[in-house]
């Protein structure tokens, strides 16, 4: 992961930020992603759009999405 020391400022990330349709109309507790020209992926908290962004390589992002699809990150506390 790039930008691990406190993250990278989201202000420096160019490109559109995308929020999941699962976020609902009020914005709520959401994260947004931006797909960067070099193939990296930026991730930020939608409630703090000027705050830190984490930058992942395309391979790291693909690995995360694969794990999410396979349920590897499901909370053991949710029924």
N, C-alpha and C positions, 0 to 999 in steps of 0.2 A: 504494500500500500504506500502510495506517495503522500507527502504532506502529513506525516504522523505526529510531528511536534506541534500539537495544538491545532492541527488542521491548516488549511489554506484559506485565505479570505475568499468568501463567495463573490465578493465584488470583482475579483480578478477573473472570474469564470465567464467566458463569452459563450453564447449559444443559448437556445431556449431551455428553460427549466420545465420539466414535466412532472405533474402530480398524478397519482393514481386516481382512477374514477371511483375507487373504494373510499376515498377521502371524504366524500359527501360535499354538500353545497357550502358548508360553513368553514371549511378549511381544517378545523380541528387539530388533531395531533398527527401531522403528516410529515413525510420526507419528500423531497423532490430530487430528481436526477437530471443531469445534463450530459449529453453525449458529446464529447470533445473531438475536435478535428483529428487529433493524433490517435484516436481509438480508446483513450482513457474515458472513465466515467466519473463524474463529480456527484457527490451526495450531500445535501444540506437539509437542515430543519426548516420547514416552511414558515414557522413562527418567528424565525430569526434569519431572514433572507440576506442580511448583511454580515452575518456571523461566519463561523468557520464552515468550510466544506472539506469533506474527505475525498481524496482522489484515488481511484482504483484503476489498475490496468484492465484492459478488456478481458484478459484471461481470469483475473481475480473476480470480476463482476460475473462472468459466465459461471464460475465455480459457485459463487454465492447463490445465483438464481437456480442453478441445478439443485443445490442443497435445500433451498426453500421449496422448490417443487416437490422434492422427495420427502418433505416433512421433517427434515433434520433440525429445524429451528422451532418447531411447534412447542409451545409452553406445556410442561407437564401438569400445570395447574388449571388448564382450561379443559372443560368437559366437552 
